[in-house]
Amino acid sequence: MANTEDNLFKNVISHSKEYGFIFPSSEIYDGLSAVYDYGQNGAELKNNIKEYWWKFMTLLHDNIVGIDAAIFMHPTTWKASGHVDAFNDPMIDNKDSKKRYRADQLIEGVIEKLEEKIEKEVEKAAKRFENFDRAMFVSTNPRVVEYQKKIDEINTRLKDAMANNDMAAMKQLIDDLEIADPISGTKNWTDVRQFNLMFSTEMGSVADDANKIYLRPETAQGIFVNFLNVQKTGRMKIPFGIAQIGKAFRNEIVARQFIFRMREFEQMEMQFFVKPGEEMKWYEFWKAKRLKWHQALGLGTDNYRYHDHLNLAHYANAACDIQFNFPMGFRELEGIHSRTDFDLKSHEKFSGKKLQYFDSEDNQNYIPYVVETSVGLDRMFLSVLASSYKEEKLEDGSERVVLKIPAPLAPNKVAILPLMKKDGLPEKAHEIMNLLKFDFRCFYEEKDAIGKRYRRQDAIGTPYCITVDHQTLQDNTVTIRNRDTMKQERVAISEVKAIISESVSMAELLKTI
């Protein structure tokens, strides 16, 4: 990361703690690595993101329903899904720093640096030529061609090593690329070995292998094992989807970058069951639909891009990520996968129960194919928080830090602020709050000068502040202040609800998708 990006990320992390969004877990005991708690404002923002996703899935699509499956599942579930045998990451240690890394991520870091070099060459050339042809430049410039050739070679070797589970080949690639440990600066690496990411525990009073179960590493399997339950009780017809929001757990080798990669996290997943042969049509449909959902928040269309998977998972015939431009660069925000019929077919085999759909139109039974959309709720939270964080210098020379969170997602929609703590102003402010609190989450504060209170509300992202003053007692008008523009206007109390509703409505946001 560049220094400015690094500073931005540090400021976001500091801000999130100071204003009640995210706290290190068990902080009084010096915390627990890669585990975080959501504070009072963070919990509200998180719940609003959930609501935005849940309503999009289950209200806007009459063929999608939601469930809430248990975290604990029969251990054979994870054998059938392939997680027991194949849910591994390639791990490597540096003997000098004693630090552990994902081997594939070290290699991908080299690719990223080469891609950055290409972009720098493109940017320099684009400044020199008025009618710049990027495609022509990339295909003919000797330096760029050499960079791209190197990228293709690395990608091919990495893909082959991953596909063949060849840890020796991956270690050789790290040696050939002369990758050094960022901490010790040495290339004194151990061999690459596989590391299973599932947390295991025991159920019952006796700890033995017969009672071994797992904390689920993903929420999808809870949907698959309930496929027929939902289909029959809901009288669902193909194509249809099942949505779920829930916790998942992974013993990540390297959990870092704040809440971007954690060991306990939350997923928002939807599995869409389709007729075999139609999966690619629906795969493209959900790619476009999900990108539009993200972009509707107004965080910047240029901050999103597709990234096709080079190494497909064992269950997929197509996969891509929607990446977001986080402070540390473009990273995965949501995955869209065509999972074929692997999951249902495997569960049918291991359970001995038929998991087929009878298509009355074609008069045949078949195992549906599945298109999955899976977005990390914590990463979604980080994308909103980081892109909303602004440090602004105002016309009067002062500065403010403001979270320009999309108004429907903001933790509090309006702050009620009596100008003084006397003369009946607090009583009038509470009266206004009682009028609004059934429609909006309100915040009441009467301490400190009004300017300081405005700044605090800016810092937690409250879209509107209502100031109650002595004129309010005379004519039932208040001053309403807009967070983003800082514009203040005098309005009747009777008009306040309509003004706020127009901006913070989740329904109006959903209508734009």
N, C-alpha and C positions, 0 to 999 in steps of 0.2 A: 504494500500500500504506500501511496505517496504520503508525505508528511501531513498535508492538509486533510487527506482522507483519514489518516490515522488519528489526528486530533479531533476530527468530527466524530468518529466512532467513540473515542474516549469521552467526549462531551455528552453524547447521547446516553452512554452507559451511566455516567455520573448524574445526569439530569433525571434519568428514569428512577434512580434511587431517591434522590432528593425530593422528588415530587410524588412519591408513592405509587410508582408504576411497577418496578421490579426490585426485589431485595434478594441478596444471596441467601440461600436456604441455610437454616440453622446458624445464622451469623454469629450469635453469642458464643457458639462453640467453634468459631473460626471457619464455619461454612463447610459445605460438601461439594466436591469438585463437579462442575457441570450440572448442578441442580439449583433451580431458582424458584422463588416464591413470587406470586403476583400480588402487589399491594392493592390498596383500595381503588386507586384510579386504574391500575393495570387490569384488575378483575373486571371492571366495567367496560373498558375498551375491548378486552378479550371476549366478553359476553356479546358485545355489539357486533364484533366480527363474526362470531358464531351465528348470530341471528341473521346477518346479511347473507351468509352462505346457506343456512338452513331454509330460509324463506325462498331464496333463489331456486334451490333444488326442489323443495316439496310444495311450494305454492305456485310457482310459475310453470311447473311441469306436472300435468295431471297423471302421468305414468311413473312418477317417482314417489316412494314413501320412505319414511325413516324408521330406524330401529335403534335400540341401545343394548348391545350384546355384552355379556359378562367379560371381565378381563381374564379370569381363569377359564381355561378350556381343557377338554380331555386331551392328554398328552399325545394321543395318536393323531390329533389334528395337525400337529406340527411335523409329524413324520410324513403325513400325506401331502402337506404343503411344500415339503422339501427343506424346511427350515432346520430340522435336526441335522441333516447331512450337508446342506449347501449354503446355509446362512452364515457365511464367513467373509472376513476381510483379510487381505494379505498384510501381514504385520512384519515390521523390521525395526531393530533397535540399533542405536549408535552406541558403541562400546565405551566411548569417552564421555559423552554427555549423559548417558544412561536414559536417554529419552526414546520414546516409542513413537513410530509413525506408521501411517498407512502407506504401503509401498506404492500402490497405484497413484496415490495423490502426490507423492514426490515426483513421479514421472509426469503426471499431468501438469505439475508446476513448471516443468521445463517447456512443455507445449505452450502453456499460457505466456511465458516469457517470449517465445518465438512469435506467437500471435501478436503480442504487443509491439515487437520490432516491425512486423509487417504493417501494423496500423500507423506507426510513426513514419515509415517510408511513404505510405499512402497520403498521410496528412501533409507531409512536406511537398510531395508532388502536386497535390490538389491546390496548394497555395501558389505554385509556380505557373500552372496552366489554367486558362480561363475555361475552356471546354474540356474538362478532365474526364477521361473515360476510365473508371476504376477497374472494370473487368479487363480491359486491354492492358492497363498498367500492371496489374497483378500477374497476368499471364506472360508478360514479356520482360519485365524488369529482372535482370540477372540476380540481384541480391534477394528480391522477394521470391523468385522462383526457387532459389536455393533454400530459403527458410521453409517454404511450403513443402519442398521435397523432404526436408528433415522431419517436419511435422508428420507427413504421411508415413514415413519410415517408422517413426516412434509409435504412431497410432497402430500400425499394422503389427508390430512386435508386441505391443501391450495387449492388443485384442487377442492375438494368438495365445499369449501366455495365460490370459484370463480364461479363454475358452477351453484350453487344455489343462487348466489347473496346474500349470508348470511354474512352480515357485523358483526353480533354478534359473529359468529363462528370464524371469522378472528381476532376479538379483543380478544377472549378467547385464541386463539393460541398464540398471542403476549404475553398475560399474562402468559400462561403456559411455554413459552420459556424464560420468565423473560428478555425480551429485554429492554435494557435501552437506553435512548436518548444519542447519542454520545457527545452532547454538555453539557447538564446539568447533565448527569449521573443518572437521576431519571427515574422511571417507571410510572410517573404520566401522563397517557395518556387520551385523550378524546375517545369517541366512534369512531368507523370507519364509515365513510359515503362516498357516491359516489360523484364524482366531474366530471362534463362534461367538456371535453377538448376543445370544439369548441369556437372560437371567433365569436361573432355575431355583426352585425351592421345593419343599416337601409339604404334602397335604396329609393331615392326620397326625396322630400322636407318635408314630414310629418313623424315623428318618431312614428310609432305604430306597433303593431304585424303584421298587414297585409303587411308591407314593410320590415319585418325582413328577412335578409339573413345572410349567413355565409361565412367567409374566409375558403376555402377548407382545411380540415385536412389531405387530401391525394390527389394524382393526379389520382388515379385509376378510380374514377367515371367519370371523363372527357373522359376516354377511353370507358367505358361501354355505356354511352349515345350516343357515336358516332360510336358504333359497326356497325350498318347497313349502315351509311353514308360511312364509310371506305370500308366496304365489297363490297358494290354495285359499288361505283365509282372506286375502285381499282380492281374490278373483282377478289376478293380474294377467294381462296378455302381453306376450312378446311383441315389441320391445318394451321393457320396463326396467326401472332402476330401484336400487335400495341404497339409501344414504345413512351415514352414521358419523357421529362425532365422538371421539373417545381417546383415552390415554393409551400410549404404547411405550415400550421400554426396550432400550438397546444398550448393551455394555460396550459403548463406542471405544475404540482404541485411542482415538484422539478426539476428545470433546472440547471444543474451543469456540472462540468468536462469539462470546456472550450466549444469547439464547438461540443462535443459529444452529448449533449442534449440541444437543443435550442427551442425557441418559434417560430422562423421563420427559416425554413430550406428548403433544396432542395432535391428532390427525382429523381432518375432515375429508372423508372418502365417500365416493359413490361408485357402485358397481352397476353397470348397465348391461342387461342381458339381451342378446340379440340373436337373430337367426344365423346359423353358420353360413358363411359366404357374404354376409352383409356387414361384417365387423369393420372393414376398412372405411366404408361409407360413414359409419357412426364414429369411428376414430377421428376422421377429419371434422365431422360435425362438432364433437366435443372439444377438439383443439381450438376451433374458432370461437365456440361459445364461452369457454373458460377464459380465453384471453380477453374477450369483450367484458366479462364480469370484472376482471382485475382493472382494466383500463377505465371502467365507469367510475372508479373512485377518484380519478383526476390526479393521480400521482405522477403523471407524465408518460405518454405513450412510448417515448424513447427509452424508458427505463425497463421495458419488457422485450424479450426476444425468445424465439424458439431455439432449442438445441436438441438435435436428434441424437439418440443414444448410439454410440459406436459398438458397445458390448451389450447385447440384449440379454435380459434375464432368461432363465431356462423356460419360463412359462409364456414368453411374449413373442409375437411376430412383428410388432412395431411398437416403438416407444419414443417419446420425446419429453423434454422438460420445458416448462415456461420459466425462464430465468428472469430474475429481477436485479437491477443494478444497486446492490447493497453498498454500504461504505467500503467494503473490501472487494468490490467488483461484482461482475455478473455471477450469480450463483443460483442453484435450483430453488424455485419457490413452489412449483407444482409439477407433478408428473402425470402424463396421460399415457396409458398403456393399453395395447390390445393384448389381453391375456389368453386369447384362444379359449379352448374348453378345458385347459389343463386342470384348473382347480376343482371344478365339479366332477370331472372324470376321475381325478385322483381320490377325492373324498368318496365317490361311489365305490371305487376299488377297495379302499381301506375299511370302509364301514359296512360294505356288503348291502347297502341300501340304494335303491334306484333314485337318481337325482336327475330325472328327465322331465321334459316339458312335452305335453301333448298338444300339438298344433292342429286345432279343429279345421282350419282352412285347408291345410295340406293333408290332413288325416294321417299324421305320422308323429312318432315320438323322436325326440332328439335332445342331446345335451347342448344347451345354449352356449354361444361364445360370449365373452365378456369384454367390455371396454371400461377401463377404470380411470377415474379422475381422483387424484389424491394430493391435497394441499396440506402442508404443515401449518397448523394454527400458530405456533410460536414464530415460525418464519414470516407468516403473514403479519403477525403483530409487529415484528421487527421492521418489515418493509414499510408499514404505516408510520411507525414511530420515527424511523431514521429519515424518511423523506419529508415528514412533517416538521422536523426540527429546523428552526430558522434563527439565526442571529442577525438582527436588523439594527442598522444605525438610522436614527430618526432625524427629521429635519431640524429639530432643536439641538442636535448634537448628542442627545442621550441614546442609550442602546436598550434593546429589549430582546429577550429570548422568548419565542413563541412556538407553540406546537399547532401548526395549521392542519390538524387532523380533519379529515372529511367530516362535516358536521353531523351526519347521521351516526357516525361511529364514536363521537366524542364522549368521554366519561360523563361529564355534566353538560347539559344543553344550555343552562342559563344560571347565572349567579345573581342573587338578590342582595343588594348592598345599600343599607340605609346610610345616608351621608353622615349622620351623627347618632350617638347612642342615647339620645334624649328627645324631648319635645314630641313624643308620640311617633317618631320615625320608625323605630324598630317594630312597633305594633303594626303600623301600616305595611311595613315590609313583609312581616309574617302573614298578614292578610293576603297580600299578593302571592306569596309563596303557596299558601293554601289553595289559591285558585289554579295554580299552574302544576303543582306536584303530581296530580293524577295523570297528566299528559306528558310531562317531561321530568327528567332527573334534575332537580334543582340543588343549588348550593347556597347556603346563607352565611354571610360573614359581616361583622360589624367592627372588627378591630383594625386599627391603623388608618392612615390617610387613604383617601379614595384612589389616588394614583398607585400606591403600593398594592392595593387590592386588585386593581386592574392588571398589574404586572403578574401577580400570582395566578390570576385566572388565565392570562395569556400563556403562562408557563405550563399549565395543565390542559390547555386546548379548549377551554370553554368558549363556544361560539358567541354567546351574548352575555352582557352584563346589564342589569337594570339598577339604576340608582334612584333611590327614594329620597326626596328632599322636601323642604318646607312648601314648595309650590305644589307638590303632590297632594298635600293636605288641603290645599285650596281648590284645585281644579281636577284632581284625579288624573294627572299626567305624570309620566316618568321619563327619565333619560335612558334610552336604550343604546348600547354601544356595541358595534360590530368588531369582533376579534381581529379579522384580517385587514380591514380598512381603517380601524380605530375611529371610524366616523360615528358621531353621536347625534341623535335626533330626539326631539320631544314628541312623544306619542301618548295617546290616551291609554289608560290601563286596559280598557276594553279591546284595544287593537293588538296588544302584546302577543296574545296566543297565536293569532293568525300570522303575525310577522315571523315568529319563531318556527311555527309549523312548516311554513313554506321552505325553510332552509334545512331543517333537521329531519325531515320525513324520510324514513326508511322506504316507504312505499314509492315516493317520488324517485328515489335513487334506483330502485328496482325497475321502474318503468323505462329507464334510459338504456337498459341492457337489450 
